[in-house]
Structures are given as C-alpha cells and as structure tokens.
Amino acid sequence: MRNELLWVLMLLVNFGAIMFAYKKFGKIGLYIWIPISTILANIQVVLLVDLFGVGTTLGNILYAGGFLVTDILSENYGEKEAKRAVKLGIFSLITMVVIMKIAVLFIPTNVEEGLRNFESIRLIFDFMPRIALAGLVAYTFSQFHDVWAYQFWKNKFPAKKHIWIRNNFSTMISQLFDNIIFTLIAFWGVYPMNILLQIFASTYIIKIIVATCDTPFVYLAREWKERDMIEEIND
C-alpha cells in the first residue's frame, strides 16, 4: 500500500508542478518542465517496483507529464510550439547522456564514501546509454505523433468541450507506440519474457491512468489562458 500512496503523491506533485510552472512562467514554464521530466523519467525507469500487485518501472508519471505539457502547448499555442518542446526534450536527453558518460570516466578520490557514491552513480549511468537510446527513439516518435494527433483531432473537434477527445485519443495511441518501442529497446534480453510482458502491460495501464487524470488540467490550462491568468514571460 505504501508504494501506491507514494505513486499518488508523485502524481499530484507532478501535475501540480506543471500547472504551477505554467501559471507563474507561462509558455516558458512548460518548456522548462520538458527537460526536467525527460531526464528524471529516464533515471527512474531503471527502478522496478510493485504497484497495484504488478511489477512496473518508475518514471511513468514524469514521462506521461511530458504529454500533458505538449497537449497544453498544442491547445493554447499551436502545433509549432508543441514541436519546439519535443525538440527541447530530445536535446536535453542527448546532452545528459553525453555529459554523464564523460563524468563517470573520471577517477574518483580514494575515499571510502566517495568511492561508494561514485560507484552508485556509475551503476545508473553505465546502463543509461541503452535506456537513453530507448527513451530517445520512443520519445521522438511518440511525442511527434502526439502533437500531430492532437492537431488532427482538434481540427475534427475544435470545440472546447471536446478537449477530452483530442487529449485522450492522441495521448493513448502515442503512449502505446512509446511503450512498444521503449520496452523492446531498453529491456529485451535484460528481463525474462514473462517479466518483459508484465512490464509492458503494467506500464501501459499506468500511463493510460495518468493520461486520463491529466485531462482536467488541459481544460484548466485553457480556462486560465482564456481569462488571461497566465503570467507569460516576454522578451
């Protein structure tokens, strides 16, 4: 039960932080959240935990939060701004991997605590290139698809009351693509097939739950924008 409560807490913190960043910093706040969620999600994804009786990886909430960000950008600013956020996420992920791979090549100070800390970081980032490759391919394909799909459904159902259609239809299909690509690249040969299938199924279900929960926040972001309640940072 502890894991489930922590998962709900992380969900609330994630959505709360996104909306706070948008309210206080406008479009720039959403751009800032993209590298935060992308980097942290790709670190957390190496952690396998039990949630609701099944094994799944962490990072799902933060990663799914990226879809909320691009959906808000698509809704309030258009497809071009959403694509810019996706490109920012790609850049931040590549930069993190390159810099951290260089960092773990350093020779640590011969102090017990320092050696232990260095080895802990190395264990994460030695596995990171495969995770990062999986994340990069999955992120690029699924996020660009999400932006395209959101615009597609927005053209078909442009009314504000239909935000739930474009938000959920675009995100759920994009998350499916993301899950297939990421699971195969990141974990094929790492876990037995039964664990691999369990990770795939449980991760996708959790992502769908998160995607469904984020719909009210897209409505709220649209409402804030229409009422001129966003503190945009302008040049």
C-alpha positions as CSV (number, residue, x, y, z in Angstrom):
1,M,0.0,0.0,0.0
2,R,3.0,2.3,0.7
3,N,4.0,2.2,-3.0
4,E,0.5,3.1,-4.2
5,L,0.3,6.0,-1.8
6,L,3.7,7.3,-2.9
7,W,2.6,6.9,-6.5
8,V,-0.5,9.0,-6.0
9,L,1.7,11.6,-4.2
10,M,4.1,11.7,-7.1
11,L,1.2,12.1,-9.5
12,L,-0.1,15.1,-7.6
13,V,3.3,16.7,-7.3
14,N,4.0,16.2,-11.0
15,F,0.7,17.7,-12.2
16,G,0.9,20.4,-9.5
17,A,4.4,21.4,-10.6
18,I,3.4,21.6,-14.2
19,M,0.4,23.8,-13.6
20,F,2.4,26.0,-11.2
21,A,5.1,26.4,-13.8
22,Y,2.6,27.3,-16.4
23,K,0.7,29.7,-14.2
24,K,3.8,31.6,-13.0
25,F,6.0,31.4,-16.0
26,G,3.6,30.8,-18.9
27,K,4.9,29.0,-22.0
28,I,8.5,29.2,-20.8
29,G,7.4,27.3,-17.6
30,L,6.2,24.4,-19.8
31,Y,9.4,24.4,-21.8
32,I,11.4,24.2,-18.5
33,W,9.4,21.2,-17.4
34,I,10.3,19.2,-20.5
35,P,14.0,18.6,-19.7
36,I,13.1,18.1,-16.0
37,S,10.6,15.3,-16.8
38,T,12.7,13.8,-19.6
39,I,15.9,13.5,-17.6
40,L,14.2,12.3,-14.3
41,A,12.0,9.8,-16.1
42,N,15.0,8.2,-17.8
43,I,16.7,7.8,-14.5
44,Q,13.7,6.5,-12.6
45,V,12.9,4.0,-15.3
46,V,15.7,1.7,-14.2
47,L,13.8,1.2,-10.9
48,L,11.4,-1.7,-10.9
49,V,8.7,-1.6,-8.2
50,D,5.4,-3.3,-7.4
51,L,2.3,-1.2,-7.9
52,F,-1.2,-2.5,-7.6
53,G,0.0,-6.1,-7.5
54,V,2.2,-6.0,-10.6
55,G,5.8,-5.1,-11.3
56,T,6.4,-1.9,-13.2
57,T,9.1,0.7,-13.8
58,L,9.1,4.1,-12.2
59,G,9.3,7.2,-14.4
60,N,5.9,6.7,-15.9
61,I,4.3,9.7,-14.2
62,L,7.1,12.1,-15.1
63,Y,7.2,10.8,-18.6
64,A,3.5,11.0,-19.1
65,G,3.6,14.5,-17.7
66,G,5.5,15.4,-20.9
67,F,2.4,14.6,-22.9
68,L,0.4,16.9,-20.7
69,V,2.8,19.7,-21.4
70,T,2.8,19.2,-25.2
71,D,-1.0,18.9,-25.1
72,I,-1.3,22.2,-23.3
73,L,1.1,23.8,-25.8
74,S,-0.9,22.4,-28.7
75,E,-4.2,23.6,-27.2
76,N,-3.2,27.1,-26.2
77,Y,-0.3,28.0,-28.6
78,G,-0.5,25.6,-31.6
79,E,1.4,22.8,-33.2
80,K,4.7,24.7,-33.8
81,E,5.2,25.5,-30.1
82,A,4.5,21.9,-29.1
83,K,7.0,20.6,-31.6
84,R,9.6,23.0,-30.2
85,A,9.1,21.5,-26.7
86,V,9.6,18.0,-28.2
87,K,12.9,19.1,-29.7
88,L,14.0,20.6,-26.4
89,G,13.3,17.2,-24.7
90,I,15.4,15.4,-27.4
91,F,18.3,17.9,-26.9
92,S,18.2,17.6,-23.1
93,L,18.2,13.8,-23.1
94,I,21.2,13.6,-25.5
95,T,23.1,16.2,-23.5
96,M,22.5,14.4,-20.2
97,V,23.8,11.1,-21.6
98,V,26.9,12.6,-23.1
99,I,27.9,14.7,-20.1
100,M,27.2,11.9,-17.6
101,K,29.1,9.3,-19.6
102,I,32.1,11.6,-19.5
103,A,31.6,12.2,-15.8
104,V,31.8,8.5,-14.8
105,L,35.1,8.1,-16.7
106,F,36.8,10.3,-14.1
107,I,39.0,8.5,-11.5
108,P,37.3,9.1,-8.1
109,T,39.1,10.3,-5.0
110,N,40.3,7.3,-2.9
111,V,38.0,7.9,0.0
112,E,35.5,5.2,1.0
113,E,32.4,7.3,0.9
114,G,33.4,9.0,-2.3
115,L,34.2,5.6,-4.0
116,R,30.8,4.3,-2.9
117,N,28.9,7.3,-4.2
118,F,30.8,7.2,-7.5
119,E,30.1,3.6,-8.0
120,S,26.4,4.1,-7.3
121,I,26.2,6.8,-10.0
122,R,28.3,4.7,-12.4
123,L,25.9,1.8,-12.0
124,I,23.0,4.0,-13.1
125,F,24.7,5.7,-16.0
126,D,26.6,2.7,-17.3
127,F,23.1,1.3,-18.1
128,M,21.9,4.7,-19.2
129,P,23.0,4.7,-22.9
130,R,20.6,1.8,-23.7
131,I,17.9,3.4,-21.6
132,A,18.6,6.7,-23.3
133,L,18.6,5.2,-26.8
134,A,15.2,3.5,-26.0
135,G,13.9,6.8,-24.5
136,L,15.2,8.9,-27.3
137,V,13.6,6.7,-30.1
138,A,10.4,6.2,-28.2
139,Y,10.2,9.8,-27.1
140,T,10.8,11.3,-30.5
141,F,8.3,9.0,-32.3
142,S,5.6,9.1,-29.7
143,Q,5.8,12.8,-28.9
144,F,5.8,14.0,-32.5
145,H,2.9,11.6,-33.2
146,D,1.1,13.0,-30.1
147,V,1.5,16.6,-31.4
148,W,0.3,15.6,-34.9
149,A,-2.6,13.6,-33.5
150,Y,-3.7,16.3,-31.1
151,Q,-3.9,18.8,-34.0
152,F,-5.7,16.1,-36.1
153,W,-8.4,15.7,-33.5
154,K,-8.5,19.4,-32.8
155,N,-9.4,20.1,-36.4
156,K,-12.2,17.5,-36.3
157,F,-13.5,18.5,-32.9
158,P,-12.4,22.1,-32.3
159,A,-14.9,23.0,-29.6
160,K,-13.6,23.5,-26.0
161,K,-15.9,20.8,-24.7
162,H,-14.2,18.3,-26.9
163,I,-10.7,18.8,-25.3
164,W,-11.1,15.3,-23.7
165,I,-11.3,13.7,-27.2
166,R,-8.2,15.3,-28.6
167,N,-6.3,14.9,-25.3
168,N,-7.1,11.3,-24.7
169,F,-7.2,10.0,-28.3
170,S,-3.8,11.5,-29.1
171,T,-2.1,10.5,-25.9
172,M,-3.3,6.9,-25.5
173,I,-2.2,5.9,-29.0
174,S,1.1,7.8,-28.7
175,Q,1.7,6.1,-25.3
176,L,1.1,2.7,-26.9
177,F,3.8,3.4,-29.6
178,D,6.1,4.7,-26.9
179,N,5.6,1.7,-24.7
180,I,6.3,-0.8,-27.5
181,I,9.4,0.9,-28.7
182,F,10.9,1.6,-25.3
183,T,10.2,-1.8,-23.8
184,L,11.8,-3.6,-26.7
185,I,14.9,-1.5,-27.0
186,A,15.5,-1.0,-23.2
187,F,14.7,-4.4,-21.7
188,W,14.9,-7.0,-24.5
189,G,17.4,-9.6,-23.2
190,V,17.6,-7.9,-19.8
191,Y,14.5,-9.5,-18.3
192,P,12.8,-12.8,-19.0
193,M,9.9,-12.7,-21.5
194,N,7.2,-13.0,-18.8
195,I,8.7,-10.0,-16.9
196,L,9.0,-8.1,-20.1
197,L,5.3,-8.6,-20.9
198,Q,4.4,-7.7,-17.4
199,I,6.4,-4.5,-17.6
200,F,4.8,-3.6,-20.9
201,A,1.3,-4.3,-19.8
202,S,1.5,-2.7,-16.3
203,T,3.4,0.3,-17.6
204,Y,0.9,1.0,-20.4
205,I,-2.0,0.7,-18.0
206,I,-0.4,3.1,-15.6
207,K,0.3,5.5,-18.4
208,I,-3.3,5.4,-19.5
209,I,-4.4,6.1,-16.0
210,V,-2.1,9.1,-15.8
211,A,-3.2,10.3,-19.3
212,T,-6.9,10.1,-18.2
213,C,-6.1,12.0,-15.0
214,D,-4.4,14.8,-16.8
215,T,-7.5,15.8,-18.9
216,P,-8.9,18.2,-16.3
217,F,-5.6,20.0,-16.3
218,V,-5.8,20.7,-20.0
219,Y,-9.2,22.2,-19.5
220,L,-7.9,24.3,-16.6
221,A,-4.9,25.5,-18.7
222,R,-7.3,26.5,-21.5
223,E,-9.5,28.3,-18.9
224,W,-6.5,30.2,-17.5
225,K,-5.4,31.2,-21.0
226,E,-8.8,32.5,-22.0
227,R,-9.1,34.5,-18.8
228,D,-5.6,36.0,-19.2
229,M,-4.5,34.5,-15.9
230,I,-1.1,33.2,-17.2
231,E,2.0,35.2,-16.2
232,E,3.8,35.0,-19.5
233,I,7.5,35.9,-19.6
234,N,8.1,38.1,-22.6
235,D,11.3,39.5,-24.1
